[in-house]
């Protein structure tokens, strides 16, 4: 006999009855970042706009009067926040989530 609060999922894993009854799954299983959870700083938003325009880190740095290294760090933070593996994916995700500033 199993624990009454647990049920077997189709894959054989035990899961909480309440979660399975309501179709909920563990949030950790959902790897996509929810748009509502993405919070970019104003500077990251500026960097994202320039990345979307195809600028290199060097060009972003020059345009924003920051070092290339700082531009790279901002870019890395944007990728992490969006759950993207590269700049192109980050821009695509940001566009889909209406995170790109106009202009």
LUMSEVEX-138987 format. One record per residue (C-alpha): x, y, z; residue in three letters. Coordinates in steps of 0.2 Angstrom, whole numbers, plus 2048, in hexadecimal, padded with zeros to 3 digits. Last residue first. Layout:
BEGIN
XYZALA...
***
This chain:
BEGIN
842906764UNK8368FE76FUNK83D8F477EUNK83E8E277DUNK8368D878BUNK8268D4781UNK8278C1786UNK8298BB774UNK8368C9771UNK8408C4781UNK8408B277CUNK8468B676AUNK8538C2771UNK8598B577DUNK8598A8770UNK8648B2765UNK8708B7773UNK8738A5779UNK86D897784UNK85E8A078BUNK85689E79CUNK8508B079BUNK8588B57ABUNK8688AB7A7UNK8698B3795UNK8668C479CUNK8748C27A9UNK8808BC79CUNK87C8CB792UNK87F8D77A0UNK8908CE7A4UNK8958D0792UNK8908E3792UNK89B8E47A2UNK8AA8DC799UNK8A88E778AUNK8AA8F6796UNK89B902798UNK89791278EUNK88690C789UNK88A90D776UNK89C907778UNK8988F8783UNK88A8F3778UNK8968F4769UNK8A38E9772UNK8968DD777UNK8908DB765UNK8818E475FUNK8748DB755UNK8658E6758UNK85E8D9764UNK86E8DA76EUNK86C8ED76FUNK85A8EC776UNK8618DE782UNK86E8EA788UNK8628F878CUNK8578EB795UNK8668E579FUNK8698F77A4UNK8578FA7AAUNK8588EA7B4UNK8508DA7ADUNK8428D17B7UNK83C8C17AFUNK8308B87BBUNK8218BE7B2UNK8288B77A2UNK8298A57A9UNK83989D7A7UNK83888D79DUNK83F87E7A7UNK82F8787AEUNK8338687B8UNK8388737C7UNK8268797C7UNK8218687CDUNK8128637C3UNK8008687C5UNK7F285F7BCUNK7E58617CAUNK7E484F7CFUNK7F784D7CDUNK7FB85B7D8UNK7EF8567E6UNK7F48447E5UNK8078487E7UNK81283F7DBUNK81B82E7DBUNK82482A7CBUNK81E81C7C1UNK81E8257B0UNK80B8267B0UNK80C82E7C1UNK80A8237D0UNK80082B7DFUNK8058337EFUNK7FA83A7FDUNK7F3828802UNK805821805UNK8068117FCUNK800800800UNK
***
